[in-house]
Amino acid sequence: MKSLFTVVSILALSLGAFAQTSSEWTLIENKNGVKIYQKDEVCSHEVGTIMKSRIFKFENTTNSVKNVSFRLGAYYGSDECATCNNSEYDRKFAIAPNSSVEGACFDPNLDKYTVFIRYENEKNFNPDLSRVEFRNLTVN
């Protein structure tokens, strides 16, 4: 009985290491058959980092491949865009017909679909993400 309790406890703790709190998806853009949604998630990493991110989902509602490109414009507490002059924030990807792609916590393969808001478990004196825009958004 003790070993069963130990196994269940370890399993519960390991699942908690990746616990996430999420909000509902909100539609923010609809262009040429691609719907763009966002939600904020608080993500816990196994090393103890707790980070809040804005996650995006791009849904292709058509029967053809859609190519999406834009520069992610992130604003942190001011009218000055923190990322607009940096080509590192250029995004370009294809979405298969009638499918979607979306970001995920702590996944470097999906970081093009996310933007950092703040660290939840550290004193952070920088302003939180206040606004995001998709600059020069094209959907073909």
C-alpha positions as CSV (number, residue, x, y, z in Angstrom):
1,M,0.0,0.0,0.0
2,K,2.9,2.4,0.8
3,S,4.5,1.8,-2.5
4,L,1.2,2.5,-4.4
5,F,0.9,5.8,-2.4
6,T,4.5,6.7,-3.3
7,V,3.9,5.9,-7.0
8,V,0.7,8.0,-7.1
9,S,2.4,10.9,-5.3
10,I,5.4,10.9,-7.7
11,L,3.0,10.8,-10.7
12,A,1.0,13.7,-9.3
13,L,4.2,15.8,-8.6
14,S,5.6,15.1,-12.1
15,L,2.3,16.2,-13.8
16,G,2.3,19.3,-11.7
17,A,5.7,20.3,-13.0
18,F,4.1,21.2,-16.4
19,A,0.9,22.5,-15.0
20,Q,-0.7,25.3,-17.0
21,T,-3.4,27.8,-16.4
22,S,-5.1,28.9,-19.5
23,S,-7.9,31.2,-20.6
24,E,-10.3,30.7,-23.5
25,W,-9.3,31.4,-27.1
26,T,-10.3,34.8,-28.3
27,L,-10.7,35.6,-32.1
28,I,-8.5,38.7,-32.9
29,E,-8.2,38.6,-36.7
30,N,-9.9,36.9,-39.7
31,K,-8.1,37.3,-43.0
32,N,-8.5,35.4,-46.3
33,G,-9.9,32.3,-44.6
34,V,-7.4,32.2,-41.7
35,K,-8.7,32.9,-38.2
36,I,-6.2,34.1,-35.6
37,Y,-6.9,33.5,-31.9
38,Q,-5.0,34.3,-28.7
39,K,-5.0,33.3,-25.1
40,D,-2.7,33.9,-22.1
41,E,-1.2,31.0,-20.4
42,V,0.8,30.6,-17.2
43,C,3.3,27.8,-17.7
44,S,5.4,26.0,-15.1
45,H,8.7,24.5,-16.3
46,E,10.3,21.5,-14.5
47,V,13.2,23.7,-13.4
48,G,10.9,26.0,-11.5
49,T,10.4,28.8,-14.0
50,I,6.8,30.1,-14.1
51,M,6.2,32.3,-17.1
52,K,3.1,34.0,-18.6
53,S,2.9,34.0,-22.4
54,R,0.4,35.0,-25.0
55,I,-0.2,32.0,-27.2
56,F,-1.6,32.3,-30.8
57,K,-3.5,29.8,-32.9
58,F,-3.9,30.2,-36.7
59,E,-6.8,28.2,-38.1
60,N,-7.1,27.7,-41.9
61,T,-10.8,27.4,-42.7
62,T,-10.3,26.8,-46.4
63,N,-9.7,23.8,-48.6
64,S,-6.3,25.1,-49.8
65,V,-2.9,25.7,-48.2
66,K,-2.5,29.2,-46.7
67,N,0.9,31.0,-46.4
68,V,1.0,33.4,-43.5
69,S,3.7,36.1,-42.9
70,F,4.0,39.0,-40.6
71,R,6.4,40.8,-38.2
72,L,5.3,40.4,-34.5
73,G,5.0,43.8,-32.9
74,A,5.2,43.6,-29.1
75,Y,4.7,46.6,-26.9
76,Y,5.7,46.6,-23.2
77,G,4.1,49.4,-21.3
78,S,4.8,52.2,-23.9
79,D,3.9,53.3,-27.4
80,E,7.3,52.2,-28.6
81,C,7.3,48.8,-30.3
82,A,10.0,46.6,-28.7
83,T,10.3,44.1,-31.6
84,C,9.2,46.1,-34.8
85,N,12.8,46.9,-35.9
86,N,14.1,43.4,-35.4
87,S,13.9,40.8,-38.2
88,E,14.1,38.1,-35.6
89,Y,10.4,38.6,-35.1
90,D,9.5,38.0,-38.8
91,R,7.2,35.0,-39.0
92,K,6.4,32.9,-42.1
93,F,4.7,29.6,-42.2
94,A,2.2,27.5,-44.2
95,I,-1.1,26.0,-42.8
96,A,-2.6,22.9,-44.3
97,P,-6.2,23.0,-45.5
98,N,-8.8,22.8,-42.7
99,S,-6.2,22.6,-40.0
100,S,-4.5,24.8,-37.4
101,V,-1.2,25.6,-35.8
102,E,-0.7,27.0,-32.3
103,G,2.0,27.8,-29.8
104,A,2.8,25.9,-26.6
105,C,4.6,26.6,-23.4
106,F,8.4,26.1,-23.4
107,D,8.5,24.5,-26.9
108,P,11.2,26.1,-29.0
109,N,9.7,24.6,-32.2
110,L,6.5,26.6,-31.5
111,D,7.9,29.9,-30.3
112,K,6.9,31.7,-33.5
113,Y,3.3,31.3,-32.2
114,T,4.0,32.8,-28.7
115,V,5.1,36.1,-27.1
116,F,6.5,36.6,-23.6
117,I,4.3,38.5,-21.1
118,R,6.2,38.2,-17.8
119,Y,7.9,35.9,-15.3
120,E,5.4,35.0,-12.6
121,N,7.7,33.8,-9.9
122,E,10.4,36.5,-10.0
123,K,10.5,40.1,-9.2
124,N,10.2,41.8,-12.5
125,F,10.3,45.5,-12.6
126,N,9.8,45.7,-16.4
127,P,6.3,46.4,-17.7
128,D,4.2,43.5,-18.9
129,L,3.2,43.1,-22.5
130,S,0.6,45.7,-23.2
131,R,-0.2,45.2,-26.9
132,V,0.6,42.9,-29.8
133,E,0.1,43.5,-33.5
134,F,0.8,41.5,-36.7
135,R,2.6,44.0,-38.8
136,N,2.3,43.6,-42.6
137,L,0.1,40.5,-42.2
138,T,-0.3,38.7,-45.4
139,V,-2.4,35.5,-46.0
140,N,-2.2,34.0,-49.4
